[in-house]
Amino acid sequence: MGPDHLMRPVFDKVDLEYAAELFESVRKISAARLGVTRPSYSDVETAALRVVGDAAKAAGLATRYDAAANLVIEMPGAPSGKPPYWMGSHLDSVPEGGNYDGLAGVVAGLMCLAKARRLGVALQRPLAVVGLRGEESAWFGKPYLGSYALFGKLGQRDLERKHRDTGRPLGEYMEKAGADVRRIAAGEPLVEAQSIGAWLELHIEQGPIMVAREAPVGVVTGIRGNLRHLSAHCRGAAGHSGAVPRWLRKDAVFALAELLMRLDENWQALNSRGVDLVVTSGIVGTDPREHSISRIPGEVQFSLEIRSQSLETLEAFYQLVLVESAGIEKARGVKFEFGERVLSEPGLIDREWAQRLRRICSGLHYPYIDIPSGAGHDAANFANAGVPSGMIFIRNDNGSHNPDEKMALEDFIMGTEVLYQAATVDPETLR
């Protein structure tokens, strides 16, 4: 039996209106000056989880919280004997971000379980939706907190990470949210990877490609990892801007500018050879307590982020950073101090799941494209833990990590339809 026969849409206008109401309910409790702000492991994130959990209970689904304080939604009376498929994403946001980043995947998973229950679908295996906490690195300097905790990848040092605004440690926030910080600090896995049949994540695209290609749905082919220095410094020597000639200067800003330009040239050369790589320095600043228009800057703080789908590329480019900075140190009399190195490995999308998603899109007659994910996602963590993982992207105008996200609900329903078919249809029929 082919996909064209099987792929009959189950979601309708009523479901679209339900999704709109749920998105709005979460938006209201997390509204900020602009967009929404749902800090990782905060009371606001907890309130967002509660909104979703209450909606799940109203749909006749069971809810609980795991040892990392992630929300888990399950179908009562589901078949046992096979590892469940997990669907979901995260609930937190960046400061003054958009409402759909992460939340769309949790709402889509909830709608799939609710629809399967309402239709009385005979499931092939158990299904669960997981609303993950702390995916964004904006709050504690490390991403994937909820899913890292699941696989024993957080330790005591991570629990001591300071909140960007309050300076209080992550462990305090996790404990308040109900997480078992003792097990997490010990690096104890809270779930066995082999007990999960697959991880399926729906997410808005966070770049402009799908809008430009006029594709409402995307099948993700890979997830970039990143290598970061959150608080690096270049230290030189301060001096009077009019009294010190160039050859005697140890100007930290010019040294950093030279490093970034050298990295940009190497980045461009690698891209021209087809190497997947992006490089960003999103934080650059001299100390406002001492900087002046007439002062040679003796110190500048900056961040450095390298992203690629290849771990080898990340490591190779990082070595280039060290070589280039050493040369600039010698030439300009400065010192680069990069501080803590934070690595999030790239995620490999399961090829079979990607092919199933393509066949479902074709069977539903939905326009789609294959697309790599430039942003990181919890799916990468599941994939690297050995869980077969697939991702669906939804077209989204105006990018992400800003309050102007613009996902059309019609596109969202299409992506949710693909997710539903992926979770409920016997994969043998899609071969």
ChimeraX attribute file (.defattr): number of C-alpha atoms within 10 A of each C-alpha:
attribute: neighborCount
match mode: 1-to-1
recipient: residues
	/A:1	9
	/A:2	11
	/A:3	18
	/A:4	15
	/A:5	9
	/A:6	15
	/A:7	19
	/A:8	12
	/A:9	13
	/A:10	15
	/A:11	16
	/A:12	11
	/A:13	10
	/A:14	9
	/A:15	14
	/A:16	15
	/A:17	12
	/A:18	13
	/A:19	20
	/A:20	13
	/A:21	12
	/A:22	15
	/A:23	18
	/A:24	14
	/A:25	14
	/A:26	24
	/A:27	20
	/A:28	12
	/A:29	16
	/A:30	22
	/A:31	18
	/A:32	15
	/A:33	9
	/A:34	13
	/A:35	20
	/A:36	24
	/A:37	23
	/A:38	30
	/A:39	26
	/A:40	31
	/A:41	29
	/A:42	17
	/A:43	15
	/A:44	19
	/A:45	25
	/A:46	20
	/A:47	16
	/A:48	22
	/A:49	26
	/A:50	14
	/A:51	16
	/A:52	24
	/A:53	22
	/A:54	13
	/A:55	17
	/A:56	22
	/A:57	14
	/A:58	11
	/A:59	16
	/A:60	15
	/A:61	20
	/A:62	17
	/A:63	20
	/A:64	12
	/A:65	17
	/A:66	17
	/A:67	19
	/A:68	25
	/A:69	24
	/A:70	26
	/A:71	24
	/A:72	20
	/A:73	27
	/A:74	23
	/A:75	19
	/A:76	13
	/A:77	9
	/A:78	15
	/A:79	15
	/A:80	10
	/A:81	8
	/A:82	12
	/A:83	16
	/A:84	22
	/A:85	22
	/A:86	24
	/A:87	32
	/A:88	29
	/A:89	30
	/A:90	30
	/A:91	35
	/A:92	31
	/A:93	30
	/A:94	23
	/A:95	20
	/A:96	20
	/A:97	22
	/A:98	25
	/A:99	31
	/A:100	25
	/A:101	25
	/A:102	26
	/A:103	28
	/A:104	27
	/A:105	32
	/A:106	27
	/A:107	28
	/A:108	26
	/A:109	28
	/A:110	27
	/A:111	26
	/A:112	26
	/A:113	26
	/A:114	21
	/A:115	17
	/A:116	18
	/A:117	18
	/A:118	11
	/A:119	10
	/A:120	9
	/A:121	12
	/A:122	12
	/A:123	15
	/A:124	17
	/A:125	17
	/A:126	22
	/A:127	26
	/A:128	25
	/A:129	30
	/A:130	27
	/A:131	29
	/A:132	28
	/A:133	31
	/A:134	28
	/A:135	27
	/A:136	26
	/A:137	15
	/A:138	16
	/A:139	24
	/A:140	23
	/A:141	17
	/A:142	20
	/A:143	22
	/A:144	25
	/A:145	25
	/A:146	26
	/A:147	27
	/A:148	24
	/A:149	27
	/A:150	26
	/A:151	19
	/A:152	18
	/A:153	19
	/A:154	24
	/A:155	19
	/A:156	15
	/A:157	11
	/A:158	18
	/A:159	19
	/A:160	16
	/A:161	17
	/A:162	17
	/A:163	17
	/A:164	12
	/A:165	8
	/A:166	8
	/A:167	11
	/A:168	14
	/A:169	17
	/A:170	23
	/A:171	24
	/A:172	15
	/A:173	18
	/A:174	24
	/A:175	15
	/A:176	15
	/A:177	19
	/A:178	15
	/A:179	22
	/A:180	18
	/A:181	23
	/A:182	13
	/A:183	17
	/A:184	26
	/A:185	19
	/A:186	13
	/A:187	18
	/A:188	16
	/A:189	17
	/A:190	18
	/A:191	15
	/A:192	13
	/A:193	19
	/A:194	12
	/A:195	12
	/A:196	20
	/A:197	18
	/A:198	24
	/A:199	27
	/A:200	24
	/A:201	28
	/A:202	31
	/A:203	27
	/A:204	27
	/A:205	29
	/A:206	22
	/A:207	17
	/A:208	14
	/A:209	17
	/A:210	22
	/A:211	16
	/A:212	10
	/A:213	12
	/A:214	12
	/A:215	19
	/A:216	23
	/A:217	29
	/A:218	29
	/A:219	26
	/A:220	25
	/A:221	21
	/A:222	26
	/A:223	27
	/A:224	26
	/A:225	27
	/A:226	24
	/A:227	22
	/A:228	25
	/A:229	20
	/A:230	21
	/A:231	17
	/A:232	20
	/A:233	22
	/A:234	23
	/A:235	23
	/A:236	23
	/A:237	14
	/A:238	18
	/A:239	16
	/A:240	14
	/A:241	15
	/A:242	9
	/A:243	11
	/A:244	13
	/A:245	9
	/A:246	10
	/A:247	8
	/A:248	9
	/A:249	22
	/A:250	25
	/A:251	24
	/A:252	28
	/A:253	21
	/A:254	16
	/A:255	24
	/A:256	24
	/A:257	11
	/A:258	15
	/A:259	18
	/A:260	19
	/A:261	12
	/A:262	17
	/A:263	19
	/A:264	15
	/A:265	11
	/A:266	15
	/A:267	17
	/A:268	15
	/A:269	12
	/A:270	15
	/A:271	13
	/A:272	10
	/A:273	8
	/A:274	9
	/A:275	15
	/A:276	18
	/A:277	21
	/A:278	18
	/A:279	18
	/A:280	14
	/A:281	14
	/A:282	10
	/A:283	12
	/A:284	15
	/A:285	13
	/A:286	17
	/A:287	12
	/A:288	7
	/A:289	6
	/A:290	10
	/A:291	16
	/A:292	13
	/A:293	8
	/A:294	11
	/A:295	15
	/A:296	23
	/A:297	26
	/A:298	21
	/A:299	23
	/A:300	22
	/A:301	21
	/A:302	18
	/A:303	18
	/A:304	20
	/A:305	19
	/A:306	21
	/A:307	27
	/A:308	26
	/A:309	25
	/A:310	21
	/A:311	19
	/A:312	10
	/A:313	17
	/A:314	25
	/A:315	15
	/A:316	11
	/A:317	22
	/A:318	16
	/A:319	12
	/A:320	15
	/A:321	17
	/A:322	12
	/A:323	12
	/A:324	16
	/A:325	24
	/A:326	15
	/A:327	12
	/A:328	18
	/A:329	21
	/A:330	10
	/A:331	12
	/A:332	18
	/A:333	17
	/A:334	23
	/A:335	19
	/A:336	21
	/A:337	14
	/A:338	18
	/A:339	13
	/A:340	11
	/A:341	13
	/A:342	15
	/A:343	19
	/A:344	18
	/A:345	21
	/A:346	25
	/A:347	26
	/A:348	24
	/A:349	24
	/A:350	20
	/A:351	14
	/A:352	14
	/A:353	21
	/A:354	20
	/A:355	16
	/A:356	22
	/A:357	24
	/A:358	23
	/A:359	20
	/A:360	24
	/A:361	27
	/A:362	15
	/A:363	18
	/A:364	20
	/A:365	11
	/A:366	18
	/A:367	14
	/A:368	22
	/A:369	19
	/A:370	17
	/A:371	18
	/A:372	19
	/A:373	23
	/A:374	20
	/A:375	15
	/A:376	23
	/A:377	24
	/A:378	25
	/A:379	29
	/A:380	27
	/A:381	24
	/A:382	25
	/A:383	21
	/A:384	16
	/A:385	15
	/A:386	16
	/A:387	23
	/A:388	23
	/A:389	27
	/A:390	31
	/A:391	28
	/A:392	26
	/A:393	28
	/A:394	29
	/A:395	28
	/A:396	28
	/A:397	20
	/A:398	15
	/A:399	21
	/A:400	22
	/A:401	19
	/A:402	19
	/A:403	21
	/A:404	17
	/A:405	21
	/A:406	16
	/A:407	21
	/A:408	13
	/A:409	15
	/A:410	13
	/A:411	19
	/A:412	26
	/A:413	22
	/A:414	20
	/A:415	27
	/A:416	26
	/A:417	24
	/A:418	26
	/A:419	26
	/A:420	23
	/A:421	22
	/A:422	21
	/A:423	27
	/A:424	19
	/A:425	18
	/A:426	13
	/A:427	14
	/A:428	8
	/A:429	11
	/A:430	19
	/A:431	12
